[in-house]
Amino acid sequence: MSVLSAPPDHGQPVANTSAFGTDDVVKVRLHPGAADFHDQSWDALTDPDGGFYTSHRWIRSLERVHGAQPVLAAATEGRLRGVLPTWASTDSDRSGLFDLPEMTRGLIPVPSEQVLWLGPRRATASTLICTRGTERTRTLAALLDAARRFAAEQHLAGAVMPYLSGAQALEAAACHPLAQAVLHTADAAVTVPKDGMRALEVAARSKDRRQWRRERALFARSGTVEWTTLTAEVCTRIAPLLAATRNKYGAAGGTSLMRRTLTAQISSGVAGVVALARTRDDDTLRAAAVFYRHGTTLYGRYWGTGGDAPPYSYFELTFYAGVDWAARHGIRHLHLSVPATAAKRSRGARTTPLALVYLPAAPDTRIDARALHQHNRSTAQEWSRQDFGRSWAHWIPGETG
């Protein structure tokens, strides 16, 4: 099988042509899940550095826990050009991370259960899974229109692709006349220097440097850090810690779901590394952080504690020790995701825009252009006051990075 060959033609046809002028070369079909696709065919279309949460093995791990979800696939002349996972939200989101009115500050008042979600299930970092050649724009247009039609067939208000980089959201929105890019949050990441935290401290303001060293010293008085790989035995030990913290912030499922989730990742070939915090006096496991290495990036995903961890265990495991581990292993970026962004920024992380793409099922339900412009501008200004960079300038006309 060619690396880019399309899966067998047993998927349900969704849209061969678009009502908005896309030619009939791109064929889009609806497949029951990611199992229909060869992993190499899928992964050849992902971002080699930023596409971990859209990788075939990650999507398959989600399906092993939550069941298969429909996937839209675009092909030309039998060659796979792009895929678009979909999923449905069946209840309210206590965390707010996938509560559409809350994400958009009321700009899109549609309940989360009434839209088709695009991308990996409940991923707070996503990328477009699409060819990077001359067919990219046409492929994205066909996939987005197929998603809109699919949502309409299910009597949903539209389709939403959240947590894309600002640049990719703008790119996708430009491919379809009904698509709109809505800025909704920021991503946090660290560029990892070769000397790890030592180099970050040298470059930091003296106030920040003192704070970081104080926090590390307080942790070290009563805690130690151990790094290990994610195995079935490690899953059993850390699942209760992760579940306790997730439950605190609105996630359901408990220890059983957390254990199944981690086990499914191992079964799907996802390679995880885990930082463990223990107490010095009795060597008891008190906290854990789970990371995944993909290309030149280390992704932080899960954090958990029973509530009696050494002081500053959260920042020690997810940030300070994470930076040092990444530096030792030649990793250039530490991805910290969206929660606690302000705290991460104060410890040396940089933020970049994240936006969603909104595709209303009916043309007359698009967001008012003036309201959308004002929302994006005010949101960007709010973030950029604290962490301005060139990436925010696209959302604030007249500004430069």
PECORSUL-V435224 format. One record per backbone hydrogen bond with DSSP energy under -1.0 kcal/mol. NH is the residue of the N-H (numbers start at 0). CO is the residue of the C=O. If there is no record, write none. Layout:
nh={NH,NH}
co={CO,CO}
This chain:
nh={4,5,9,11,13,14,17,20,26,27,28,29,30,35,36,41,42,43,44,45,50,54,58,59,60,61,62,63,65,66,70,71,72,73,74,75,78,79,80,81,82,83,85,86,98,102,103,105,106,113,114,115,116,117,118,122,125,129,130,135,138,139,140,141,142,143,144,145,146,147,148,149,150,151,152,153,154,155,156,158,159,160,163,165,168,169,170,171,172,173,174,175,179,181,183,184,186,188,189,191,195,197,199,200,201,202,208,209,210,211,212,213,214,215,216,217,218,219,220,221,222,223,225,227,229,234,235,236,237,238,241,242,243,244,245,246,247,248,249,250,256,257,258,259,260,261,262,263,264,265,266,267,268,269,272,273,274,275,276,277,278,279,282,285,286,287,288,289,290,291,293,296,297,298,299,300,301,303,305,312,315,316,317,318,319,320,322,323,324,325,326,327,328,329,330,331,332,333,334,335,343,344,345,346,347,348,349,351,353,354,355,356,357,358,360,364,365,371,372,373,374,375,376,377,378,379,380,381,382,383,384,385,386,391,392,394,395,398}
co={1,77,7,29,27,27,21,17,74,14,72,11,70,32,33,37,38,39,41,42,46,51,54,55,56,57,58,59,61,62,30,83,28,81,26,78,75,3,73,73,128,71,69,116,95,98,99,100,103,110,111,157,86,159,84,119,162,44,80,132,134,135,136,137,138,139,140,141,142,143,144,145,146,147,148,149,151,150,113,358,115,356,354,352,164,165,166,167,168,169,171,172,357,355,353,353,351,349,333,331,192,194,195,196,197,198,204,205,206,207,208,209,210,211,212,213,214,215,216,218,218,277,275,273,271,230,231,232,233,234,237,238,239,240,241,242,243,244,246,245,252,253,254,255,256,257,258,259,260,261,262,263,265,264,290,227,288,225,286,223,283,221,278,276,276,303,274,301,272,298,296,293,332,291,334,289,289,287,285,309,311,312,313,314,314,315,318,319,320,321,322,323,324,326,325,295,295,189,297,187,339,340,341,343,344,343,188,186,184,163,181,160,179,158,156,361,362,367,368,369,370,371,372,373,374,375,376,377,378,379,380,382,382,388,389,391,392,395}
